[in-house]
Amino acid sequence: MTRPKLGRAAVPPGEPAAIYCRISHTRDEDQTGVDRQERICREIAERLQLRVEPTHVYVDNNRSAWQRDRKRPGWEAMLRAMGAGEIRHVIAYHPDRLMRQPKDLEELLSIADDKRVLLHGEANRRDLSDPDDRFILRIEVAHACRSSDDTSRRLKDALKDHAREGRPHVGNRPYGYTGDGRAIVEEEAEIVREVYRRYLDGESPHLNL
């Protein structure tokens, strides 16, 4: 039996909701900051008349959802709250803020199996118990995962090219060197030399306050 879909007006006012915000340290296509994400999510909650307790705002700043071994404390806390029945709605700027790995989506769906949890975003809403919405979410997350895989591959290829050409990989400018890592900034280098001279002479690196 196909479960009937809820229209937007069918969401009862005052139901408990969670807000989830995340931004990666990598350059995703969408780098909307967590503060702006939260503002947009609160506007969605107000429009739907959902109740968001301060303890149900979860933020993972500078956290990748693509890296498989990356811990996301906010995400994990939200799943626990969902499993405990504390929230019936999850609000995120976009589904790819929640997850970029299929395994994370399956964990979310597994917790939502016994509860009708609705996922709200800026552009749409997904019923995590509805087969059609689950199918669409799986496609969206698979696409996000593929996009991150492609970005990682391009970055690794670029680093290999730099190594073959003898160009250093410096990331942020290292203190004592120019931005390209090829020349010494003498004023900064002298400070580094002084620090090492004093350390080798036996001076403690810790401040004695």
KAGI-V287492 format. One line per field, one symbol per residue. ss: DSSP state (A for helix, B for strand, O for the rest). psi: psi as a letter, one per 20 degrees, with the letter a starting at -180 (. if undefined). burial: I if it has 24 or more other ideal C-beta (glycine too) atoms within 12 Angstrom, else O. Layout:
ss: ???
psi: ???
burial: ???
This chain:
ss: OOOOOOOAAAOOOOOBBBBBBBBOOOOOOOOOOAAAAAAAAAAAAAAAOOBBBBBBBBBBBOOOOOOOOOOOAAAAAAAAAAAOOOOOBBBBOOAAAAOOOAAAAAAAAAAAOOOOOBBBOOOOBBBOOOAAAAAAAAAAAAAAAAAAAAAAAAAAAAAAAAAAOOOOOOOOOOOOBOOOOOOBOAAAAAAAAAAAAAAAOOOOOOOOO
psi: pppqqprhiiopqjqpqqpppqqqirnrhokpqhghghgghhhggghilqpoqhikoppnplppihphjppnggghhghghghijhqiqppqgqhihgqjphhhghgghghigiqnppppahhaqpoiiphghhgghhgghhggggghggggghghghhgggghjjpqoicqpppiqrhijiqpohghhhggggghghghjjpqiqpn.
burial: OOOOOOOOOOIOOOIIIIIIIIIIOOOIOIOIOIOOIIOIIIOIIOOIOIIIOOOIIIIIOOIIIIOOOOOIOIIOOIIOIIOOOIIIIIIIIIIIIIIIIIOIIOIIIOIIOOIIIIIIIIOOIIIIIIOOIIOOIIOIIIOIIOIIOOOOOOOOOOOOOOOOOOOOOOOOOOOOOOOOOOOOOOOOOOOOOOOOOOOOOOOOOOOOO
